[in-house]
């Protein structure tokens, strides 16, 4: 991530984090279907395939860790919004609706021992719908 740009604009932080997370998951065999799916009920950062599974990925970035890790920031309220957005996605993409699906979270946190570097944490099946 470009740390200088990220400090300037919070939207860039999120975009850079999503690009990093997408590349991380692609290197582990997932295939990108859609980025930034928006609907009235919320947003899906990444929609990917992992074999036969459809994977809805929430990407969370923290510049500092005083208030917990990026992964910990996906609370029940956020989970409900993701579930509703995923339901709408499946309504609008019926050919994908019959596939098994899961919700993953990718957290990107600073590494205190290495300033300017980040730790990527991938939680598969982070919560149930």
C-alpha positions in Angstrom: 0.0 0.0 0.0 1.1 3.5 -0.7 1.4 4.8 2.8 1.9 8.5 1.8 -1.3 8.4 -0.4 -3.2 6.5 2.2 -2.6 9.1 4.9 -4.1 11.8 2.6 -7.4 10.3 1.7 -9.4 7.6 3.6 -11.1 6.4 0.3 -7.6 5.7 -1.1 -6.8 3.7 2.0 -9.9 1.5 1.4 -9.1 1.1 -2.3 -5.5 0.2 -1.7 -6.5 -2.3 1.0 -9.0 -3.9 -1.4 -6.4 -4.2 -4.1 -3.9 -5.8 -1.7 -6.6 -8.2 -0.3 -7.7 -9.2 -3.8 -4.1 -9.9 -4.9 -3.5 -11.8 -1.6 -6.5 -14.0 -2.2 -5.8 -14.5 -5.9 -2.3 -15.8 -5.1 -4.1 -18.4 -2.9 -6.3 -19.6 -5.7 -9.5 -17.5 -5.5 -10.9 -15.9 -8.6 -12.4 -12.4 -8.7 -15.9 -12.1 -9.9 -16.8 -8.6 -8.8 -15.4 -5.6 -6.9 -17.4 -3.1 -5.0 -20.9 -4.3 -5.6 -23.2 -1.6 -4.3 -26.9 -1.8 -3.5 -29.3 -0.1 -1.1 -28.6 -2.5 1.7 -24.8 -2.2 1.6 -21.7 -3.0 -0.3 -19.7 -6.1 -1.0 -16.0 -5.3 -1.3 -15.1 -8.5 -3.2 -17.1 -11.3 -4.6 -14.8 -14.3 -5.5 -14.9 -18.0 -6.3 -13.0 -20.6 -4.3 -13.5 -23.8 -6.2 -17.3 -24.3 -6.3 -17.8 -21.8 -3.5 -19.0 -18.3 -3.8 -17.1 -16.1 -1.4 -18.2 -12.6 -0.2 -15.2 -10.9 1.2 -15.2 -7.9 3.6 -11.9 -6.1 3.6 -11.0 -4.1 6.7 -8.0 -1.8 7.1 -6.6 -0.2 10.2 -3.9 2.3 10.2 -3.4 2.0 13.9 -4.3 -0.8 16.3 -5.4 1.1 19.5 -9.0 0.2 19.0 -8.5 -3.4 18.1 -7.6 -5.3 14.9 -9.2 -4.8 11.5 -10.9 -8.2 11.7 -12.4 -7.4 15.1 -14.1 -4.3 13.6 -16.6 -6.6 11.7 -19.4 -6.5 14.3 -22.9 -8.0 14.2 -24.3 -4.9 12.7 -21.8 -5.0 9.8 -22.4 -8.7 9.4 -26.1 -8.1 9.0 -25.5 -5.5 6.3 -23.1 -7.8 4.4 -25.7 -10.6 4.6 -28.4 -8.4 3.2 -26.1 -7.1 0.4 -25.1 -10.8 -0.4 -28.8 -11.7 -0.6 -29.5 -8.9 -3.0 -26.4 -9.9 -5.1 -27.8 -13.4 -5.4 -31.2 -12.1 -6.4 -29.5 -10.1 -9.2 -27.2 -13.0 -10.2 -29.5 -16.0 -10.1 -27.1 -18.4 -11.9 -24.8 -18.1 -8.8 -27.6 -18.5 -6.2 -27.5 -22.3 -6.1 -23.8 -22.4 -5.2 -22.5 -22.8 -1.7 -21.5 -19.5 -0.2 -19.5 -18.2 2.7 -18.4 -14.9 4.2 -14.7 -14.2 4.6 -12.9 -11.3 6.2 -9.5 -10.0 5.3 -8.0 -7.7 7.9 -5.0 -5.5 7.1 -3.2 -4.2 10.2 0.0 -2.3 10.8 3.0 -4.3 11.9 4.5 -2.4 14.9 7.8 -4.1 14.5 8.1 -3.0 10.9 6.8 0.6 10.4 5.2 1.1 7.0 4.5 -2.7 6.6 1.2 -4.5 7.1 -0.1 -7.9 8.3 -2.8 -9.5 6.2 -5.1 -11.9 8.1 -7.6 -14.0 6.2 -10.5 -15.4 8.1 -12.4 -18.0 6.1 -16.1 -18.5 6.9 -15.8 -15.6 9.4 -19.5 -15.7 10.2 -22.7 -17.5 9.3 -25.6 -16.0 7.4 
